[in-house]
Amino acid sequence: MSFLFPFQNTEQETKRLMSRLESTEQRQQHMMAFLAKAVQNPAFLQELLNQRQAQRISGPDKSKFPEATYTKQPTASTTLSLL
């Protein structure tokens, strides 16, 4: 039975690599579909660029950083627990 153990690891590794490969292929297919859409519709690409520029001008999305997480002042006990 110990003889089969290395083959089990190889099979698991092969399954893991196949999963990663399928994921990579799927991302590539999505990218190709995106590029095809962008080439067929120049207005789509321009709108995407406009949105991105607007995000840069307005700064980071405030909703991602709720103020409630920053209002609590650290105490001596929480400061020591972090060290």
PyMOL Python script that loads the backbone (N, CA, C, O; Angstrom):
from pymol import cmd

cmd.read_pdbstr("""\
ATOM      1  N   MET A   1       0.823  -1.195   0.000  1.00  0.00           N
ATOM      2  CA  MET A   1       0.000   0.000   0.000  1.00  0.00           C
ATOM      3  C   MET A   1       0.866   1.257   0.000  1.00  0.00           C
ATOM      4  O   MET A   1       0.488   2.255  -0.614  1.00  0.00           O
ATOM      5  N   SER A   2       2.003   1.235   0.664  1.00  0.00           N
ATOM      6  CA  SER A   2       2.882   2.394   0.685  1.00  0.00           C
ATOM      7  C   SER A   2       3.447   2.693  -0.698  1.00  0.00           C
ATOM      8  O   SER A   2       3.851   3.820  -0.986  1.00  0.00           O
ATOM      9  N   PHE A   3       3.470   1.671  -1.549  1.00  0.00           N
ATOM     10  CA  PHE A   3       3.955   1.862  -2.903  1.00  0.00           C
ATOM     11  C   PHE A   3       3.015   2.764  -3.703  1.00  0.00           C
ATOM     12  O   PHE A   3       3.475   3.490  -4.584  1.00  0.00           O
ATOM     13  N   LEU A   4       1.716   2.738  -3.422  1.00  0.00           N
ATOM     14  CA  LEU A   4       0.746   3.528  -4.157  1.00  0.00           C
ATOM     15  C   LEU A   4       0.704   4.984  -3.705  1.00  0.00           C
ATOM     16  O   LEU A   4       0.212   5.844  -4.436  1.00  0.00           O
ATOM     17  N   PHE A   5       1.206   5.263  -2.528  1.00  0.00           N
ATOM     18  CA  PHE A   5       1.129   6.622  -1.976  1.00  0.00           C
ATOM     19  C   PHE A   5       1.713   7.687  -2.896  1.00  0.00           C
ATOM     20  O   PHE A   5       1.070   8.717  -3.098  1.00  0.00           O
ATOM     21  N   PRO A   6       2.913   7.489  -3.469  1.00  0.00           N
ATOM     22  CA  PRO A   6       3.437   8.525  -4.373  1.00  0.00           C
ATOM     23  C   PRO A   6       2.554   8.753  -5.597  1.00  0.00           C
ATOM     24  O   PRO A   6       2.472   9.870  -6.107  1.00  0.00           O
ATOM     25  N   PHE A   7       1.896   7.698  -6.068  1.00  0.00           N
ATOM     26  CA  PHE A   7       1.022   7.854  -7.229  1.00  0.00           C
ATOM     27  C   PHE A   7      -0.237   8.638  -6.875  1.00  0.00           C
ATOM     28  O   PHE A   7      -0.774   9.364  -7.711  1.00  0.00           O
ATOM     29  N   GLN A   8      -0.700   8.494  -5.660  1.00  0.00           N
ATOM     30  CA  GLN A   8      -1.861   9.263  -5.231  1.00  0.00           C
ATOM     31  C   GLN A   8      -1.526  10.751  -5.210  1.00  0.00           C
ATOM     32  O   GLN A   8      -2.339  11.572  -5.632  1.00  0.00           O
ATOM     33  N   ASN A   9      -0.355  11.101  -4.730  1.00  0.00           N
ATOM     34  CA  ASN A   9       0.074  12.507  -4.739  1.00  0.00           C
ATOM     35  C   ASN A   9       0.188  13.023  -6.166  1.00  0.00           C
ATOM     36  O   ASN A   9      -0.184  14.162  -6.449  1.00  0.00           O
ATOM     37  N   THR A  10       0.696  12.198  -7.055  1.00  0.00           N
ATOM     38  CA  THR A  10       0.831  12.594  -8.451  1.00  0.00           C
ATOM     39  C   THR A  10      -0.542  12.822  -9.067  1.00  0.00           C
ATOM     40  O   THR A  10      -0.735  13.775  -9.823  1.00  0.00           O
ATOM     41  N   GLU A  11      -1.496  11.952  -8.745  1.00  0.00           N
ATOM     42  CA  GLU A  11      -2.844  12.107  -9.282  1.00  0.00           C
ATOM     43  C   GLU A  11      -3.494  13.383  -8.746  1.00  0.00           C
ATOM     44  O   GLU A  11      -4.148  14.110  -9.495  1.00  0.00           O
ATOM     45  N   GLN A  12      -3.318  13.652  -7.471  1.00  0.00           N
ATOM     46  CA  GLN A  12      -3.861  14.877  -6.882  1.00  0.00           C
ATOM     47  C   GLN A  12      -3.223  16.110  -7.506  1.00  0.00           C
ATOM     48  O   GLN A  12      -3.908  17.088  -7.807  1.00  0.00           O
ATOM     49  N   GLU A  13      -1.942  16.061  -7.694  1.00  0.00           N
ATOM     50  CA  GLU A  13      -1.224  17.193  -8.304  1.00  0.00           C
ATOM     51  C   GLU A  13      -1.695  17.406  -9.741  1.00  0.00           C
ATOM     52  O   GLU A  13      -1.868  18.542 -10.181  1.00  0.00           O
ATOM     53  N   THR A  14      -1.901  16.314 -10.463  1.00  0.00           N
ATOM     54  CA  THR A  14      -2.385  16.408 -11.845  1.00  0.00           C
ATOM     55  C   THR A  14      -3.768  17.033 -11.883  1.00  0.00           C
ATOM     56  O   THR A  14      -4.038  17.877 -12.737  1.00  0.00           O
ATOM     57  N   LYS A  15      -4.654  16.632 -10.966  1.00  0.00           N
ATOM     58  CA  LYS A  15      -5.999  17.218 -10.909  1.00  0.00           C
ATOM     59  C   LYS A  15      -5.935  18.702 -10.579  1.00  0.00           C
ATOM     60  O   LYS A  15      -6.678  19.500 -11.150  1.00  0.00           O
ATOM     61  N   ARG A  16      -5.052  19.071  -9.663  1.00  0.00           N
ATOM     62  CA  ARG A  16      -4.898  20.482  -9.289  1.00  0.00           C
ATOM     63  C   ARG A  16      -4.395  21.304 -10.473  1.00  0.00           C
ATOM     64  O   ARG A  16      -4.885  22.405 -10.724  1.00  0.00           O
ATOM     65  N   LEU A  17      -3.422  20.770 -11.192  1.00  0.00           N
ATOM     66  CA  LEU A  17      -2.886  21.483 -12.351  1.00  0.00           C
ATOM     67  C   LEU A  17      -3.918  21.586 -13.472  1.00  0.00           C
ATOM     68  O   LEU A  17      -3.990  22.606 -14.157  1.00  0.00           O
ATOM     69  N   MET A  18      -4.712  20.542 -13.661  1.00  0.00           N
ATOM     70  CA  MET A  18      -5.771  20.587 -14.675  1.00  0.00           C
ATOM     71  C   MET A  18      -6.805  21.659 -14.326  1.00  0.00           C
ATOM     72  O   MET A  18      -7.298  22.364 -15.207  1.00  0.00           O
ATOM     73  N   SER A  19      -7.124  21.776 -13.049  1.00  0.00           N
ATOM     74  CA  SER A  19      -8.072  22.798 -12.610  1.00  0.00           C
ATOM     75  C   SER A  19      -7.518  24.194 -12.878  1.00  0.00           C
ATOM     76  O   SER A  19      -8.238  25.071 -13.355  1.00  0.00           O
ATOM     77  N   ARG A  20      -6.241  24.396 -12.572  1.00  0.00           N
ATOM     78  CA  ARG A  20      -5.621  25.695 -12.833  1.00  0.00           C
ATOM     79  C   ARG A  20      -5.589  26.005 -14.322  1.00  0.00           C
ATOM     80  O   ARG A  20      -5.818  27.142 -14.734  1.00  0.00           O
ATOM     81  N   LEU A  21      -5.301  24.979 -15.131  1.00  0.00           N
ATOM     82  CA  LEU A  21      -5.256  25.157 -16.583  1.00  0.00           C
ATOM     83  C   LEU A  21      -6.627  25.529 -17.125  1.00  0.00           C
ATOM     84  O   LEU A  21      -6.737  26.415 -17.973  1.00  0.00           O
ATOM     85  N   GLU A  22      -7.673  24.866 -16.648  1.00  0.00           N
ATOM     86  CA  GLU A  22      -9.030  25.191 -17.091  1.00  0.00           C
ATOM     87  C   GLU A  22      -9.393  26.616 -16.702  1.00  0.00           C
ATOM     88  O   GLU A  22     -10.024  27.333 -17.479  1.00  0.00           O
ATOM     89  N   SER A  23      -8.997  27.026 -15.506  1.00  0.00           N
ATOM     90  CA  SER A  23      -9.267  28.390 -15.062  1.00  0.00           C
ATOM     91  C   SER A  23      -8.549  29.407 -15.947  1.00  0.00           C
ATOM     92  O   SER A  23      -9.119  30.434 -16.315  1.00  0.00           O
ATOM     93  N   THR A  24      -7.306  29.114 -16.281  1.00  0.00           N
ATOM     94  CA  THR A  24      -6.525  30.005 -17.144  1.00  0.00           C
ATOM     95  C   THR A  24      -7.148  30.093 -18.525  1.00  0.00           C
ATOM     96  O   THR A  24      -7.232  31.177 -19.104  1.00  0.00           O
ATOM     97  N   GLU A  25      -7.584  28.960 -19.055  1.00  0.00           N
ATOM     98  CA  GLU A  25      -8.217  28.964 -20.369  1.00  0.00           C
ATOM     99  C   GLU A  25      -9.519  29.754 -20.354  1.00  0.00           C
ATOM    100  O   GLU A  25      -9.830  30.463 -21.311  1.00  0.00           O
ATOM    101  N   GLN A  26     -10.273  29.634 -19.277  1.00  0.00           N
ATOM    102  CA  GLN A  26     -11.533  30.372 -19.172  1.00  0.00           C
ATOM    103  C   GLN A  26     -11.276  31.880 -19.124  1.00  0.00           C
ATOM    104  O   GLN A  26     -11.991  32.652 -19.763  1.00  0.00           O
ATOM    105  N   ARG A  27     -10.250  32.302 -18.361  1.00  0.00           N
ATOM    106  CA  ARG A  27      -9.911  33.733 -18.317  1.00  0.00           C
ATOM    107  C   ARG A  27      -9.496  34.226 -19.703  1.00  0.00           C
ATOM    108  O   ARG A  27      -9.840  35.340 -20.098  1.00  0.00           O
ATOM    109  N   GLN A  28      -8.754  33.391 -20.442  1.00  0.00           N
ATOM    110  CA  GLN A  28      -8.333  33.775 -21.787  1.00  0.00           C
ATOM    111  C   GLN A  28      -9.547  33.920 -22.709  1.00  0.00           C
ATOM    112  O   GLN A  28      -9.600  34.844 -23.521  1.00  0.00           O
ATOM    113  N   GLN A  29     -10.514  33.019 -22.588  1.00  0.00           N
ATOM    114  CA  GLN A  29     -11.725  33.115 -23.407  1.00  0.00           C
ATOM    115  C   GLN A  29     -12.497  34.390 -23.079  1.00  0.00           C
ATOM    116  O   GLN A  29     -13.017  35.056 -23.974  1.00  0.00           O
ATOM    117  N   HIS A  30     -12.570  34.724 -21.797  1.00  0.00           N
ATOM    118  CA  HIS A  30     -13.262  35.959 -21.408  1.00  0.00           C
ATOM    119  C   HIS A  30     -12.538  37.184 -21.957  1.00  0.00           C
ATOM    120  O   HIS A  30     -13.176  38.137 -22.406  1.00  0.00           O
ATOM    121  N   MET A  31     -11.218  37.160 -21.921  1.00  0.00           N
ATOM    122  CA  MET A  31     -10.440  38.288 -22.439  1.00  0.00           C
ATOM    123  C   MET A  31     -10.639  38.428 -23.948  1.00  0.00           C
ATOM    124  O   MET A  31     -10.767  39.540 -24.460  1.00  0.00           O
ATOM    125  N   MET A  32     -10.663  37.314 -24.650  1.00  0.00           N
ATOM    126  CA  MET A  32     -10.870  37.375 -26.095  1.00  0.00           C
ATOM    127  C   MET A  32     -12.273  37.900 -26.428  1.00  0.00           C
ATOM    128  O   MET A  32     -12.438  38.671 -27.374  1.00  0.00           O
ATOM    129  N   ALA A  33     -13.268  37.489 -25.662  1.00  0.00           N
ATOM    130  CA  ALA A  33     -14.626  37.997 -25.880  1.00  0.00           C
ATOM    131  C   ALA A  33     -14.674  39.502 -25.618  1.00  0.00           C
ATOM    132  O   ALA A  33     -15.322  40.242 -26.357  1.00  0.00           O
ATOM    133  N   PHE A  34     -13.990  39.950 -24.570  1.00  0.00           N
ATOM    134  CA  PHE A  34     -13.928  41.381 -24.256  1.00  0.00           C
ATOM    135  C   PHE A  34     -13.264  42.153 -25.399  1.00  0.00           C
ATOM    136  O   PHE A  34     -13.767  43.187 -25.839  1.00  0.00           O
ATOM    137  N   LEU A  35     -12.130  41.637 -25.871  1.00  0.00           N
ATOM    138  CA  LEU A  35     -11.419  42.319 -26.954  1.00  0.00           C
ATOM    139  C   LEU A  35     -12.251  42.346 -28.230  1.00  0.00           C
ATOM    140  O   LEU A  35     -12.252  43.350 -28.944  1.00  0.00           O
ATOM    141  N   ALA A  36     -12.956  41.261 -28.527  1.00  0.00           N
ATOM    142  CA  ALA A  36     -13.813  41.233 -29.714  1.00  0.00           C
ATOM    143  C   ALA A  36     -14.908  42.289 -29.598  1.00  0.00           C
ATOM    144  O   ALA A  36     -15.226  42.971 -30.573  1.00  0.00           O
ATOM    145  N   LYS A  37     -15.478  42.419 -28.413  1.00  0.00           N
ATOM    146  CA  LYS A  37     -16.522  43.433 -28.200  1.00  0.00           C
ATOM    147  C   LYS A  37     -15.940  44.839 -28.359  1.00  0.00           C
ATOM    148  O   LYS A  37     -16.568  45.716 -28.951  1.00  0.00           O
ATOM    149  N   ALA A  38     -14.744  45.039 -27.827  1.00  0.00           N
ATOM    150  CA  ALA A  38     -14.106  46.354 -27.913  1.00  0.00           C
ATOM    151  C   ALA A  38     -13.781  46.718 -29.356  1.00  0.00           C
ATOM    152  O   ALA A  38     -13.931  47.874 -29.753  1.00  0.00           O
ATOM    153  N   VAL A  39     -13.339  45.745 -30.140  1.00  0.00           N
ATOM    154  CA  VAL A  39     -12.986  46.014 -31.539  1.00  0.00           C
ATOM    155  C   VAL A  39     -14.239  46.286 -32.366  1.00  0.00           C
ATOM    156  O   VAL A  39     -14.224  47.143 -33.250  1.00  0.00           O
ATOM    157  N   GLN A  40     -15.310  45.571 -32.089  1.00  0.00           N
ATOM    158  CA  GLN A  40     -16.538  45.733 -32.866  1.00  0.00           C
ATOM    159  C   GLN A  40     -17.276  47.018 -32.512  1.00  0.00           C
ATOM    160  O   GLN A  40     -18.034  47.547 -33.324  1.00  0.00           O
ATOM    161  N   ASN A  41     -17.053  47.520 -31.298  1.00  0.00           N
ATOM    162  CA  ASN A  41     -17.803  48.694 -30.856  1.00  0.00           C
ATOM    163  C   ASN A  41     -16.843  49.689 -30.201  1.00  0.00           C
ATOM    164  O   ASN A  41     -16.612  49.613 -28.994  1.00  0.00           O
ATOM    165  N   PRO A  42     -16.284  50.615 -30.972  1.00  0.00           N
ATOM    166  CA  PRO A  42     -15.347  51.589 -30.408  1.00  0.00           C
ATOM    167  C   PRO A  42     -15.963  52.432 -29.288  1.00  0.00           C
ATOM    168  O   PRO A  42     -15.245  52.885 -28.397  1.00  0.00           O
ATOM    169  N   ALA A  43     -17.260  52.645 -29.321  1.00  0.00           N
ATOM    170  CA  ALA A  43     -17.916  53.423 -28.269  1.00  0.00           C
ATOM    171  C   ALA A  43     -17.829  52.686 -26.928  1.00  0.00           C
ATOM    172  O   ALA A  43     -17.750  53.326 -25.879  1.00  0.00           O
ATOM    173  N   PHE A  44     -17.842  51.361 -26.951  1.00  0.00           N
ATOM    174  CA  PHE A  44     -17.709  50.569 -25.734  1.00  0.00           C
ATOM    175  C   PHE A  44     -16.357  50.845 -25.071  1.00  0.00           C
ATOM    176  O   PHE A  44     -16.287  51.078 -23.865  1.00  0.00           O
ATOM    177  N   LEU A  45     -15.306  50.816 -25.852  1.00  0.00           N
ATOM    178  CA  LEU A  45     -13.967  51.064 -25.321  1.00  0.00           C
ATOM    179  C   LEU A  45     -13.847  52.496 -24.806  1.00  0.00           C
ATOM    180  O   LEU A  45     -13.248  52.728 -23.756  1.00  0.00           O
ATOM    181  N   GLN A  46     -14.409  53.452 -25.533  1.00  0.00           N
ATOM    182  CA  GLN A  46     -14.359  54.845 -25.092  1.00  0.00           C
ATOM    183  C   GLN A  46     -15.103  55.022 -23.777  1.00  0.00           C
ATOM    184  O   GLN A  46     -14.626  55.732 -22.892  1.00  0.00           O
ATOM    185  N   GLU A  47     -16.269  54.387 -23.634  1.00  0.00           N
ATOM    186  CA  GLU A  47     -17.035  54.478 -22.389  1.00  0.00           C
ATOM    187  C   GLU A  47     -16.254  53.869 -21.230  1.00  0.00           C
ATOM    188  O   GLU A  47     -16.257  54.405 -20.122  1.00  0.00           O
ATOM    189  N   LEU A  48     -15.590  52.755 -21.488  1.00  0.00           N
ATOM    190  CA  LEU A  48     -14.774  52.124 -20.457  1.00  0.00           C
ATOM    191  C   LEU A  48     -13.641  53.053 -20.015  1.00  0.00           C
ATOM    192  O   LEU A  48     -13.366  53.176 -18.822  1.00  0.00           O
ATOM    193  N   LEU A  49     -12.996  53.697 -20.966  1.00  0.00           N
ATOM    194  CA  LEU A  49     -11.927  54.639 -20.641  1.00  0.00           C
ATOM    195  C   LEU A  49     -12.461  55.846 -19.873  1.00  0.00           C
ATOM    196  O   LEU A  49     -11.808  56.329 -18.948  1.00  0.00           O
ATOM    197  N   ASN A  50     -13.636  56.333 -20.247  1.00  0.00           N
ATOM    198  CA  ASN A  50     -14.248  57.464 -19.544  1.00  0.00           C
ATOM    199  C   ASN A  50     -14.557  57.102 -18.095  1.00  0.00           C
ATOM    200  O   ASN A  50     -14.315  57.902 -17.191  1.00  0.00           O
ATOM    201  N   GLN A  51     -15.088  55.908 -17.870  1.00  0.00           N
ATOM    202  CA  GLN A  51     -15.397  55.464 -16.517  1.00  0.00           C
ATOM    203  C   GLN A  51     -14.129  55.363 -15.677  1.00  0.00           C
ATOM    204  O   GLN A  51     -14.102  55.767 -14.514  1.00  0.00           O
ATOM    205  N   ARG A  52     -13.107  54.829 -16.272  1.00  0.00           N
ATOM    206  CA  ARG A  52     -11.842  54.676 -15.542  1.00  0.00           C
ATOM    207  C   ARG A  52     -11.243  56.034 -15.186  1.00  0.00           C
ATOM    208  O   ARG A  52     -10.731  56.221 -14.082  1.00  0.00           O
ATOM    209  N   GLN A  53     -11.306  56.966 -16.108  1.00  0.00           N
ATOM    210  CA  GLN A  53     -10.787  58.304 -15.843  1.00  0.00           C
ATOM    211  C   GLN A  53     -11.610  58.985 -14.755  1.00  0.00           C
ATOM    212  O   GLN A  53     -11.056  59.671 -13.897  1.00  0.00           O
ATOM    213  N   ALA A  54     -12.914  58.804 -14.784  1.00  0.00           N
ATOM    214  CA  ALA A  54     -13.778  59.391 -13.762  1.00  0.00           C
ATOM    215  C   ALA A  54     -13.449  58.825 -12.382  1.00  0.00           C
ATOM    216  O   ALA A  54     -13.489  59.554 -11.391  1.00  0.00           O
ATOM    217  N   GLN A  55     -13.125  57.537 -12.305  1.00  0.00           N
ATOM    218  CA  GLN A  55     -12.747  56.927 -11.029  1.00  0.00           C
ATOM    219  C   GLN A  55     -11.438  57.508 -10.508  1.00  0.00           C
ATOM    220  O   GLN A  55     -11.284  57.719  -9.304  1.00  0.00           O
ATOM    221  N   ARG A  56     -10.511  57.763 -11.397  1.00  0.00           N
ATOM    222  CA  ARG A  56      -9.226  58.338 -10.975  1.00  0.00           C
ATOM    223  C   ARG A  56      -9.413  59.752 -10.435  1.00  0.00           C
ATOM    224  O   ARG A  56      -8.769  60.149  -9.463  1.00  0.00           O
ATOM    225  N   ILE A  57     -10.303  60.505 -11.078  1.00  0.00           N
ATOM    226  CA  ILE A  57     -10.533  61.884 -10.659  1.00  0.00           C
ATOM    227  C   ILE A  57     -11.242  61.935  -9.315  1.00  0.00           C
ATOM    228  O   ILE A  57     -10.889  62.746  -8.459  1.00  0.00           O
ATOM    229  N   SER A  58     -12.243  61.073  -9.122  1.00  0.00           N
ATOM    230  CA  SER A  58     -13.035  61.116  -7.885  1.00  0.00           C
ATOM    231  C   SER A  58     -12.325  60.464  -6.708  1.00  0.00           C
ATOM    232  O   SER A  58     -12.736  60.665  -5.565  1.00  0.00           O
ATOM    233  N   GLY A  59     -11.301  59.711  -6.942  1.00  0.00           N
ATOM    234  CA  GLY A  59     -10.581  59.052  -5.856  1.00  0.00           C
ATOM    235  C   GLY A  59     -11.194  57.710  -5.516  1.00  0.00           C
ATOM    236  O   GLY A  59     -12.097  57.235  -6.205  1.00  0.00           O
ATOM    237  N   PRO A  60     -10.699  57.101  -4.448  1.00  0.00           N
ATOM    238  CA  PRO A  60     -11.205  55.776  -4.085  1.00  0.00           C
ATOM    239  C   PRO A  60     -12.654  55.835  -3.637  1.00  0.00           C
ATOM    240  O   PRO A  60     -13.130  56.858  -3.147  1.00  0.00           O
ATOM    241  N   ASP A  61     -13.336  54.730  -3.812  1.00  0.00           N
ATOM    242  CA  ASP A  61     -14.745  54.619  -3.428  1.00  0.00           C
ATOM    243  C   ASP A  61     -14.843  54.649  -1.908  1.00  0.00           C
ATOM    244  O   ASP A  61     -14.309  53.774  -1.226  1.00  0.00           O
ATOM    245  N   LYS A  62     -15.515  55.641  -1.392  1.00  0.00           N
ATOM    246  CA  LYS A  62     -15.624  55.814   0.053  1.00  0.00           C
ATOM    247  C   LYS A  62     -16.369  54.660   0.721  1.00  0.00           C
ATOM    248  O   LYS A  62     -16.098  54.338   1.877  1.00  0.00           O
ATOM    249  N   SER A  63     -17.304  54.037   0.006  1.00  0.00           N
ATOM    250  CA  SER A  63     -18.092  52.966   0.611  1.00  0.00           C
ATOM    251  C   SER A  63     -17.242  51.750   0.941  1.00  0.00           C
ATOM    252  O   SER A  63     -17.655  50.923   1.753  1.00  0.00           O
ATOM    253  N   LYS A  64     -16.083  51.618   0.345  1.00  0.00           N
ATOM    254  CA  LYS A  64     -15.203  50.490   0.647  1.00  0.00           C
ATOM    255  C   LYS A  64     -14.536  50.653   2.007  1.00  0.00           C
ATOM    256  O   LYS A  64     -14.053  49.678   2.583  1.00  0.00           O
ATOM    257  N   PHE A  65     -14.506  51.873   2.519  1.00  0.00           N
ATOM    258  CA  PHE A  65     -13.838  52.154   3.781  1.00  0.00           C
ATOM    259  C   PHE A  65     -14.809  52.835   4.738  1.00  0.00           C
ATOM    260  O   PHE A  65     -14.752  54.051   4.922  1.00  0.00           O
ATOM    261  N   PRO A  66     -15.694  52.061   5.343  1.00  0.00           N
ATOM    262  CA  PRO A  66     -16.673  52.694   6.246  1.00  0.00           C
ATOM    263  C   PRO A  66     -15.985  53.376   7.421  1.00  0.00           C
ATOM    264  O   PRO A  66     -15.018  52.853   7.975  1.00  0.00           O
ATOM    265  N   GLU A  67     -16.488  54.538   7.792  1.00  0.00           N
ATOM    266  CA  GLU A  67     -15.876  55.328   8.856  1.00  0.00           C
ATOM    267  C   GLU A  67     -15.959  54.641  10.209  1.00  0.00           C
ATOM    268  O   GLU A  67     -15.129  54.894  11.082  1.00  0.00           O
ATOM    269  N   ALA A  68     -16.943  53.782  10.393  1.00  0.00           N
ATOM    270  CA  ALA A  68     -17.129  53.111  11.684  1.00  0.00           C
ATOM    271  C   ALA A  68     -15.899  52.306  12.087  1.00  0.00           C
ATOM    272  O   ALA A  68     -15.627  52.160  13.278  1.00  0.00           O
ATOM    273  N   THR A  69     -15.166  51.791  11.136  1.00  0.00           N
ATOM    274  CA  THR A  69     -13.995  50.984  11.475  1.00  0.00           C
ATOM    275  C   THR A  69     -12.828  51.851  11.951  1.00  0.00           C
ATOM    276  O   THR A  69     -11.885  51.337  12.552  1.00  0.00           O
ATOM    277  N   TYR A  70     -12.882  53.148  11.692  1.00  0.00           N
ATOM    278  CA  TYR A  70     -11.781  54.019  12.055  1.00  0.00           C
ATOM    279  C   TYR A  70     -12.078  54.897  13.273  1.00  0.00           C
ATOM    280  O   TYR A  70     -11.185  55.596  13.752  1.00  0.00           O
ATOM    281  N   THR A  71     -13.290  54.875  13.772  1.00  0.00           N
ATOM    282  CA  THR A  71     -13.648  55.771  14.865  1.00  0.00           C
ATOM    283  C   THR A  71     -13.201  55.260  16.225  1.00  0.00           C
ATOM    284  O   THR A  71     -13.038  56.055  17.150  1.00  0.00           O
ATOM    285  N   LYS A  72     -13.001  53.965  16.372  1.00  0.00           N
ATOM    286  CA  LYS A  72     -12.611  53.408  17.664  1.00  0.00           C
ATOM    287  C   LYS A  72     -11.132  53.696  17.922  1.00  0.00           C
ATOM    288  O   LYS A  72     -10.265  53.358  17.116  1.00  0.00           O
ATOM    289  N   GLN A  73     -10.871  54.318  19.050  1.00  0.00           N
ATOM    290  CA  GLN A  73      -9.502  54.625  19.431  1.00  0.00           C
ATOM    291  C   GLN A  73      -8.862  53.408  20.075  1.00  0.00           C
ATOM    292  O   GLN A  73      -9.515  52.735  20.871  1.00  0.00           O
ATOM    293  N   PRO A  74      -7.612  53.101  19.763  1.00  0.00           N
ATOM    294  CA  PRO A  74      -6.964  51.946  20.384  1.00  0.00           C
ATOM    295  C   PRO A  74      -6.753  52.187  21.883  1.00  0.00           C
ATOM    296  O   PRO A  74      -6.431  53.291  22.323  1.00  0.00           O
ATOM    297  N   THR A  75      -6.944  51.130  22.628  1.00  0.00           N
ATOM    298  CA  THR A  75      -6.706  51.194  24.059  1.00  0.00           C
ATOM    299  C   THR A  75      -5.404  50.501  24.371  1.00  0.00           C
ATOM    300  O   THR A  75      -4.821  49.856  23.500  1.00  0.00           O
ATOM    301  N   ALA A  76      -4.936  50.620  25.601  1.00  0.00           N
ATOM    302  CA  ALA A  76      -3.682  49.991  26.001  1.00  0.00           C
ATOM    303  C   ALA A  76      -3.757  48.477  25.827  1.00  0.00           C
ATOM    304  O   ALA A  76      -2.786  47.855  25.396  1.00  0.00           O
ATOM    305  N   SER A  77      -4.912  47.876  26.162  1.00  0.00           N
ATOM    306  CA  SER A  77      -5.021  46.420  26.051  1.00  0.00           C
ATOM    307  C   SER A  77      -5.007  45.961  24.599  1.00  0.00           C
ATOM    308  O   SER A  77      -4.409  44.931  24.289  1.00  0.00           O
ATOM    309  N   THR A  78      -5.660  46.709  23.694  1.00  0.00           N
ATOM    310  CA  THR A  78      -5.653  46.297  22.298  1.00  0.00           C
ATOM    311  C   THR A  78      -4.290  46.560  21.665  1.00  0.00           C
ATOM    312  O   THR A  78      -3.864  45.814  20.784  1.00  0.00           O
ATOM    313  N   THR A  79      -3.615  47.595  22.098  1.00  0.00           N
ATOM    314  CA  THR A  79      -2.290  47.886  21.589  1.00  0.00           C
ATOM    315  C   THR A  79      -1.311  46.806  22.003  1.00  0.00           C
ATOM    316  O   THR A  79      -0.494  46.368  21.192  1.00  0.00           O
ATOM    317  N   LEU A  80      -1.377  46.369  23.247  1.00  0.00           N
ATOM    318  CA  LEU A  80      -0.495  45.315  23.720  1.00  0.00           C
ATOM    319  C   LEU A  80      -0.800  43.984  23.061  1.00  0.00           C
ATOM    320  O   LEU A  80       0.110  43.190  22.820  1.00  0.00           O
ATOM    321  N   SER A  81      -2.069  43.727  22.764  1.00  0.00           N
ATOM    322  CA  SER A  81      -2.409  42.452  22.124  1.00  0.00           C
ATOM    323  C   SER A  81      -1.907  42.409  20.693  1.00  0.00           C
ATOM    324  O   SER A  81      -1.678  41.324  20.159  1.00  0.00           O
ATOM    325  N   LEU A  82      -1.730  43.557  20.059  1.00  0.00           N
ATOM    326  CA  LEU A  82      -1.223  43.591  18.712  1.00  0.00           C
ATOM    327  C   LEU A  82       0.266  43.356  18.649  1.00  0.00           C
ATOM    328  O   LEU A  82       0.787  42.922  17.622  1.00  0.00           O
ATOM    329  N   LEU A  83       0.955  43.638  19.734  1.00  0.00           N
ATOM    330  CA  LEU A  83       2.396  43.448  19.775  1.00  0.00           C
ATOM    331  C   LEU A  83       2.679  42.027  20.032  1.00  0.00           C
ATOM    332  O   LEU A  83       3.843  41.634  20.109  1.00  0.00           O
TER     333      LEU A  83
END
""", "prot")
cmd.dss("prot")
cmd.show_as("cartoon", "prot")
cmd.util.cbc("prot")
cmd.orient("prot")
